[in-house]
Each structure stands twice: as C-alpha cells, then as structure tokens.
C-alpha cells in the first residue's frame, strides 16, 4: 500500500516586508529615518511574526508571497528559522516603483525547480510596464510537474482601476491557456492578492479555467482582508483539474483562510487583521491580510 502524506500550499500578503536598508527602489518610507521609522529591530520582529505563521501552517511545501521588497527578505526569512533551512527562493525584481514584488519559498526536499520566470505586462494608460510582475515556478514533485503562479494585481484604491486588473488577468490567462493547450492535464496552482472579489470580472477570467479554492465559507470572518469594517475575499488560490489525478492531488474543499488568534485584534468593537501599521502608527502586528492555503496529498 503506497504511503500518502498531507502537505499544503499557501499564499500570504505580508504587508510591506521591507528590509531596513536603502535600496534602488523608492523605499524611503521604510528606512530608520523614514516616515515609518522602519528599524532593523522592527524588521526582525516582522520576520519572526511571519515565521510564527509559517510554523502554525505546518511549514507548507510551497508559499507564495506578495508585498516583499526583494529576494533578500525571503532569504532572511528562511535563514531565521531552522525549520526553513532546506527551503529555496524564487524571485524576480519587478518594475513597481515602490519595489513591491512577489515570490516563492519552497521546500527543496519536496519540490525541485525545473524552471521559473515572470510575466510582465503594460497596464492601460501606461507606455511601459510599471506594475508588479506575475512570477511563476515549475516544480517536480513525486514525478509530477506543478506550475505555480503568484500574483499581486493593481490596487482598487484608484478610480476606474478595474481595467488594470483585467489586463493582469488577461496576461495570466494567456499563459495558462498556452500551458493547457500543450497538456490539458497540467497541474497549475494560481495564487495571489488579486484586489478583486471572486465575483469580479478579472478573477472570473481565471476561474473560467481553474477551480477557485478560497471562498467566504473558508474562514471564520468570511474574508481575507477588511476594508471599512467589511471582510472580503481578495486573496485567492485556484487550481487546475489536473490536480484530481496523479501522484500529487489537491484535496477538494481544502481551501482555508487562517485566522489564528494572534492574527486578529479588536478595534472599536470590530475584529480586524492585526496589522504592522495603522497609517504611520507602528502596531507591531502581522499583516493586514490573512494567509490562505490548500491541502495537497503526496502519494
């Protein structure tokens, strides 16, 4: 009888994981003498906070992150916890002005990288790429190939921003379609902060091809992020039908929004994510988003 082991794949928007050094990007807010007074001590506390979450997620074999400054912060993250000593990183520097990037960490004893890259696109109204790349990694696990994409789509905060997210979705969709055309049974896991709800147009361009795993029912509060006291799902994981067969399977209905007690605070009688900052006020919390995950069976 073949042994089956349960693992997980997770995504986490870690809310401005910047180092405390002056980099080539516009990181002035996150320097010791900047608006946020971002010191080495605060940075180290942030790393410890994220590692606590990863530990309570039972150290997923693959984690996608957004709002990271560079590959260095991912390397710092895995170097601070012995349980992550066998993890590798995937990162590409994006053209985002603030230096907000996406990337992966992965367990090298469970996954081996056989390729990686980025999807770069120009948003409507721009003459050149200025947005965050979509980063992909191709992994081998138990003789199965897994293709993972991590996203951080344009913000909702600017007026008429939906066409920008539709452009990001179209760019991802072209890539996904090209993979499925070659092999309809490909195992694709798509994750990220899409800044859109499952019912919005841009995510639906992806969910037309892949199965959404994160819904309101997946979490205690009915969302991954709170805005004006309202919880919404804007952090997503979607998987291709190929995960139903083979050595590596994503368990159906295993999508979860994690709300460990320390990730939540009460403010004016309202429960919300325990953030690192409220405006420019340092709170020392974890993130303004909750992490999401799916369970994977390795046969």
Buried (B, 14 or more C-beta within 10 A) or exposed (E): EEEEEEBBBBBBBBBBBBBBBEBEBEBEBBBBEBEBBBBEEBBEBBBEBBBBBBEEBEBBBBBBBBBBBBBBBBBBBBEEBEEBEEBBBBBBBBBBEBBBBBBBBBBEEBBEBEEBBBBBBBBEEEEEBBBBBBBBBBBBBEEBBBBBBBBBBBEBEEEEBBBBBBBBBBBBBEBBEEBBEEEEEBBBBBBBBBBBBBEBEBBBBBBEBBBBBBBBEBBEBBBBBBEEEEBBBBBBBBBBBBBEEBBBBBBEEBBBBBBBEEBBBEEEEEBBBBBBBEEEEBEEBBBBBBBBBBBBBBE
